[in-house]
């Protein structure tokens, strides 16, 4: 472990990571923003019900579950085969949302259960508090559901600058009636260039720390020298295979179950 690289970071080439850290330190906090995935990045991976989409499918009536599962299996197979196109992803999301709206899903039940499954990852609150104290923008960008993320943030006293995620339309009983089409976030538009809010911040802040659990998350921010990409991996992952793939597009990995190495990195930049 070198002096510049925080404890808990796993990396391929120390010299490359050190050079990037030095560049971020020179830029300083006035040029820094954080772009963060949500599910299994800020939340712990507890079980298969720890994502908002899975919980929503679970709360559908039997016929809705069958419909939603068929849609999921079809498009998930394309994703695994690396044949999923941006058009496919949009159809996947909109078709899934249409099923949820058709059955007027009760979001009260989903939200209550979500908090019992999606527990906060250690270090998350401290990370947001540190960024708030030093006026560093924090953006949560998620292919999940904004309504659920808002509830989670309130429960855990997390205050992001912006949340970019699909927004539901609900009735007075908090049952889903539709969604805001312009708000849909999926793996192919989960990118700062597709969201004017992020482009405005990036125009003022040249350097981005990006954190996500999926390989697709590397694309949430544009740039090489000015973006530090950190993948959050849980210990049940096939680490040998994951490391090889990760270091092709990410700068570092954290797999100790916390976000503490990110906190230490930002403290270095602050200093």
C-alpha positions as CSV (number, residue, x, y, z in Angstrom):
1,X,0.0,0.0,0.0
2,X,1.4,3.4,-1.0
3,X,1.0,6.5,1.1
4,X,-1.3,8.2,-1.4
5,X,-3.7,5.3,-2.0
6,X,-6.3,4.9,0.8
7,X,-6.5,1.7,2.7
8,X,-9.2,-0.5,1.3
9,X,-8.6,0.3,-2.3
10,X,-7.7,-2.6,-4.6
11,X,-6.0,-1.6,-7.8
12,X,-4.1,-2.9,-10.8
13,X,-1.2,-0.4,-11.2
14,X,-0.3,1.7,-8.2
15,X,1.5,4.3,-10.3
16,X,-1.5,5.0,-12.5
17,X,-3.8,5.4,-9.5
18,X,-1.3,7.6,-7.6
19,X,-1.0,9.9,-10.6
20,X,-4.8,10.3,-10.8
21,X,-5.0,11.0,-7.1
22,X,-2.3,13.7,-7.4
23,X,-4.3,15.3,-10.2
24,X,-7.5,15.3,-8.1
25,X,-5.5,16.8,-5.2
26,X,-4.2,19.6,-7.4
27,X,-7.7,20.3,-8.8
28,X,-9.1,20.5,-5.2
29,X,-12.6,20.3,-3.8
30,X,-13.8,23.3,-5.8
31,X,-13.5,21.2,-8.9
32,X,-14.9,18.0,-7.4
33,X,-18.3,16.2,-7.7
34,X,-19.5,12.7,-6.8
35,X,-21.7,10.6,-9.0
36,X,-23.1,7.5,-7.2
37,X,-25.1,4.5,-8.1
38,X,-27.8,3.5,-5.6
39,X,-28.8,-0.1,-5.4
40,X,-25.9,-2.2,-3.9
41,X,-23.6,0.8,-3.9
42,X,-25.2,2.9,-1.2
43,X,-27.2,-0.1,0.0
44,X,-25.9,-3.4,1.2
45,X,-26.5,-6.5,-0.8
46,X,-28.7,-8.4,1.6
47,X,-30.8,-10.6,-0.7
48,X,-32.6,-10.6,-4.0
49,X,-35.3,-8.3,-2.7
50,X,-32.9,-5.4,-2.0
51,X,-33.7,-3.6,-5.2
52,X,-36.8,-1.5,-5.8
53,X,-37.7,-3.3,-9.0
54,X,-37.6,-6.7,-7.5
55,X,-39.8,-5.6,-4.6
56,X,-42.3,-4.0,-7.0
57,X,-42.5,-7.3,-8.9
58,X,-43.1,-9.2,-5.6
59,X,-46.1,-7.0,-4.7
60,X,-47.9,-7.5,-8.0
61,X,-50.9,-9.8,-8.1
62,X,-50.3,-13.3,-9.5
63,X,-51.1,-12.4,-13.1
64,X,-48.9,-9.3,-12.9
65,X,-46.0,-11.3,-11.5
66,X,-46.2,-13.7,-14.5
67,X,-46.3,-10.8,-17.0
68,X,-43.4,-9.0,-15.3
69,X,-41.3,-12.1,-15.0
70,X,-41.7,-12.9,-18.7
71,X,-40.6,-9.4,-19.6
72,X,-37.6,-9.6,-17.2
73,X,-36.5,-13.0,-18.5
74,X,-36.7,-11.9,-22.1
75,X,-34.6,-8.7,-21.8
76,X,-32.3,-10.1,-19.1
77,X,-31.3,-12.8,-21.6
78,X,-30.5,-10.2,-24.1
79,X,-28.4,-8.3,-21.5
80,X,-26.5,-11.4,-20.5
81,X,-25.8,-12.2,-24.2
82,X,-24.6,-8.6,-24.7
83,X,-27.3,-8.1,-27.3
84,X,-29.4,-5.5,-25.5
85,X,-29.7,-2.3,-27.4
86,X,-30.7,1.2,-26.1
87,X,-34.0,0.7,-27.8
88,X,-34.5,-2.6,-26.0
89,X,-33.6,-1.1,-22.7
90,X,-36.2,1.6,-23.1
91,X,-38.8,-1.0,-24.1
92,X,-37.9,-3.1,-21.1
93,X,-38.3,-0.2,-18.7
94,X,-41.5,1.2,-20.2
95,X,-43.1,-2.3,-20.5
96,X,-42.3,-3.1,-16.9
97,X,-43.7,0.3,-15.8
98,X,-46.9,-0.3,-17.8
99,X,-47.5,-3.6,-15.9
100,X,-47.0,-1.9,-12.6
101,X,-49.3,1.0,-13.5
102,X,-52.0,-1.4,-15.0
103,X,-52.2,-3.2,-11.6
104,X,-52.1,0.1,-9.6
105,X,-49.3,-1.2,-7.5
106,X,-49.5,-0.1,-3.8
107,X,-46.3,1.8,-3.2
108,X,-47.0,2.1,0.6
109,X,-46.3,-1.7,0.9
110,X,-43.3,-1.6,-1.4
111,X,-41.7,1.3,0.5
112,X,-42.3,-0.2,3.9
113,X,-40.7,-3.5,2.9
114,X,-37.8,-1.8,1.0
115,X,-36.5,-0.2,4.1
116,X,-36.2,-3.6,5.8
117,X,-34.2,-5.0,2.9
118,X,-32.1,-2.1,1.6
119,X,-30.0,-1.3,4.6
120,X,-27.4,1.4,4.4
121,X,-23.8,0.6,3.5
122,X,-21.3,1.5,6.2
123,X,-19.7,4.9,5.6
124,X,-22.5,6.2,3.4
125,X,-23.9,8.8,5.8
126,X,-20.4,10.0,6.7
127,X,-19.5,10.3,3.1
128,X,-22.5,12.5,2.4
129,X,-21.9,14.6,5.5
130,X,-18.3,15.2,4.5
131,X,-19.4,16.3,1.0
132,X,-22.1,18.6,2.4
133,X,-19.6,20.2,4.8
134,X,-17.2,21.0,2.0
135,X,-19.8,21.9,-0.6
136,X,-19.1,19.0,-2.9
137,X,-22.1,18.1,-5.1
138,X,-23.4,14.5,-4.7
139,X,-25.5,13.0,-7.5
140,X,-27.3,9.7,-7.1
141,X,-28.0,8.2,-10.6
142,X,-30.0,5.0,-10.5
143,X,-32.0,2.8,-12.8
144,X,-34.3,2.2,-9.8
145,X,-37.2,4.3,-8.7
146,X,-36.8,7.9,-7.5
147,X,-39.8,7.7,-5.1
148,X,-38.2,4.8,-3.2
149,X,-34.7,6.4,-3.2
150,X,-36.2,9.6,-1.7
151,X,-37.9,7.6,1.0
152,X,-34.6,5.7,1.8
153,X,-32.6,9.0,1.9
154,X,-35.1,10.5,4.3
155,X,-35.0,7.4,6.6
156,X,-31.2,7.4,6.7
157,X,-30.8,11.3,6.8
158,X,-29.0,11.3,3.5
159,X,-29.1,14.6,1.5
160,X,-27.9,14.3,-2.1
161,X,-27.7,17.3,-4.3
162,X,-29.6,15.6,-7.1
163,X,-31.4,12.2,-7.6
164,X,-31.7,11.1,-11.2
165,X,-34.0,8.1,-11.4
166,X,-37.4,7.1,-12.8
167,X,-40.3,9.0,-11.2
168,X,-43.7,7.5,-10.6
169,X,-47.1,9.0,-10.9
170,X,-49.4,8.0,-8.0
171,X,-52.9,8.6,-6.9
172,X,-54.1,9.9,-3.5
173,X,-53.7,6.4,-2.0
174,X,-50.1,6.1,-3.3
175,X,-51.0,3.6,-6.0
176,X,-49.1,3.8,-9.2
177,X,-51.0,5.3,-12.2
178,X,-48.1,5.9,-14.5
179,X,-44.6,7.4,-14.7
180,X,-42.9,10.5,-16.0
181,X,-41.5,9.4,-19.4
182,X,-38.7,12.0,-19.5
183,X,-37.4,10.7,-16.1
184,X,-36.7,7.1,-17.2
185,X,-33.1,6.1,-16.3
186,X,-31.7,2.8,-17.6
187,X,-28.3,1.4,-18.2
188,X,-27.8,3.1,-21.6
189,X,-28.8,6.6,-20.6
190,X,-27.3,6.4,-17.1
191,X,-24.7,9.0,-18.2
192,X,-24.1,12.6,-17.5
193,X,-24.4,13.6,-21.2
194,X,-28.0,12.5,-21.2
195,X,-29.0,14.7,-18.2
196,X,-28.7,18.5,-18.4
197,X,-28.6,18.8,-14.6
198,X,-25.3,16.9,-14.5
199,X,-23.9,18.7,-17.5
200,X,-24.4,22.0,-15.8
201,X,-22.5,20.8,-12.7
202,X,-19.7,19.3,-14.8
203,X,-19.2,22.5,-16.7
204,X,-18.3,24.1,-13.3
205,X,-16.6,21.1,-11.8
206,X,-14.0,19.3,-13.9
207,X,-13.3,16.3,-11.7
208,X,-15.6,13.4,-10.8
209,X,-15.4,10.5,-8.4
210,X,-17.8,7.8,-9.6
211,X,-18.9,4.8,-7.6
212,X,-21.1,1.9,-8.7
213,X,-21.4,-1.8,-8.3
214,X,-22.0,-2.8,-12.0
215,X,-19.6,-2.8,-14.9
216,X,-22.1,-0.6,-16.8
217,X,-21.7,2.1,-14.1
218,X,-18.3,3.1,-15.4
219,X,-20.1,5.1,-18.1
220,X,-22.0,7.4,-15.7
221,X,-19.4,10.1,-16.2
222,X,-17.4,11.2,-19.2
223,X,-13.6,11.5,-19.1
224,X,-10.4,9.6,-18.3
225,X,-7.9,11.6,-16.3
226,X,-10.6,13.7,-14.7
227,X,-12.8,10.8,-13.6
228,X,-11.9,8.3,-10.9
229,X,-14.0,5.2,-11.2
230,X,-14.4,3.0,-8.1
231,X,-16.4,-0.3,-8.3
232,X,-18.1,-1.5,-5.1
233,X,-18.0,-5.3,-4.9
234,X,-19.4,-7.5,-2.3
235,X,-17.5,-10.5,-1.0
236,X,-19.8,-13.1,-2.6
237,X,-18.7,-12.0,-6.1
238,X,-16.3,-14.2,-8.2
239,X,-13.4,-11.9,-7.4
240,X,-10.8,-13.3,-9.8
241,X,-13.1,-12.8,-12.8
242,X,-14.5,-9.5,-11.5
243,X,-11.1,-8.0,-11.0
244,X,-9.9,-8.8,-14.5
245,X,-13.0,-7.2,-16.1
246,X,-13.2,-4.3,-13.6
247,X,-9.7,-3.0,-14.2
248,X,-10.3,-2.6,-17.9
249,X,-12.7,0.4,-17.1
250,X,-12.4,1.2,-13.3
251,X,-9.5,2.6,-11.4
252,X,-10.1,0.8,-8.1
253,X,-12.3,-1.6,-6.3
254,X,-13.6,-1.6,-2.7
255,X,-14.8,-4.9,-1.4
256,X,-14.6,-4.5,2.4
257,X,-18.4,-3.8,2.6
258,X,-17.9,0.0,3.3
259,X,-17.4,3.3,1.6
260,X,-14.7,4.3,4.1
261,X,-11.9,4.3,1.4
262,X,-13.9,6.9,-0.5
263,X,-14.1,9.1,2.6
264,X,-10.3,8.8,3.1
265,X,-9.8,9.7,-0.5
266,X,-11.9,12.9,-0.3
267,X,-10.2,13.9,3.0
268,X,-6.9,13.7,1.1
269,X,-8.2,16.0,-1.6
270,X,-9.6,18.4,1.0
271,X,-6.2,18.5,2.7
